[in-house]
Amino acid sequence: MHKKLNHLGIIMDGNGRWATARGLSRTEGHKAGAKTVTRVLEACQKRGIHYVTLYAFSTENWKRPAAEVAVLMDLFKSYLDKDVAELQKKDIRIHFIGDRTRFTAEIQRQMKRIEEATRGDETYHLILALSYSGRDELVRAMRRFGKDVQSGLRNPDDLTEEAAASYLDTAGLPDPDLIVRTSGEQRLSNFLLWQMAYAELYFTPVLWPDFSESDLDAAIDSFQKRERRFGTVTESPFKTETTVS
Ligand code: FPP
């Protein structure tokens, strides 16, 4: 029996290197990366993956040259303008995670509008991590919890893992089953730190703009061949009961 891949997280990396290798500007690399986003989302839907989280812009990315940040903002804006109508048709609900207060008022309005417009499309979920980092998310969650304690809504001793998760940007969303990173780097760069506790990790040297359906299939294949036990045993040596994850 194949394991079900319900939630895929992707660290899209390598746009810059893809462009440089072709003598193109980094802008061209990001544009090509945006096309891959559309292609890969379609492929995920075809394969019945219900949740996809894309790491599109980290809190660290704000430190890139202003011109590159502007290019990325333009790409997000036009993606949110154009492709979202398409996503809606495909029954995809959009969520944003990250510190949206750092975006312009226009982008923040767009985010809100899209979240509201796609609420109710519950079959597929696209979670865009924008101005996101796992530590920043955790700090913002702790701050919110602290405020609830201060106002008497919460008691510190009531804080369970479940309650803590409800303060995260991903509240209500399932944890990722598989995290893919393109471009050969083997690190998580502050992505979904809390949520990835049991995620399988898959690293591929393919640069994001080149990431194809068959690369996606290779990642899914590798995931399905792994055994996930969540710290338990697959079969009890005493044959009393079977614990499966
Ligand atoms: C990493 O490549 C990629 C980014 C920082 C931006 C990701 C953005 C996109 C894929 C395009 C737009 C996305 C959406 C959702 C419309 P890099 O620039 O760090 O590449 P490098 O490491 O080779 O320089």
Boltz pocket constraint, residues with backbone or C-beta under 6 A from the ligand:
constraints:
  - pocket:
      binder: B
      contacts: [[A, 12], [A, 13], [A, 14], [A, 15], [A, 16], [A, 17], [A, 18], [A, 30], [A, 31], [A, 33], [A, 34], [A, 37], [A, 54], [A, 55], [A, 56], [A, 57], [A, 58], [A, 61], [A, 72], [A, 75], [A, 76], [A, 79], [A, 128], [A, 183], [A, 208]]
      max_distance: 6.0
